[in-house]
Amino acid sequence: MAHDSLAFRFAVVLALAVVILVIMTLAAPPPPANGTAAPIPSGEPIYRAQYLNLY
C-alpha cells in the first residue's frame, strides 16, 4: 500500500484518534468512592458584591 493513498491516510487518522481517546480515558481521575465530592448547592450565589456602586 502506498503512503499517498486515501485508505492509508484514513487509517493513520483513525489510529491517532484511538490512541488519543485511550490516553484521555486512562488519564482521567477516578470517580469518587462514596460521594465525598458532593456538588455545591446552588441556592445562594457564590459571590455577592459587598458594595453596590450605583452611578
Beta strands, then each sheet from edge to edge (+ up, - down):
end
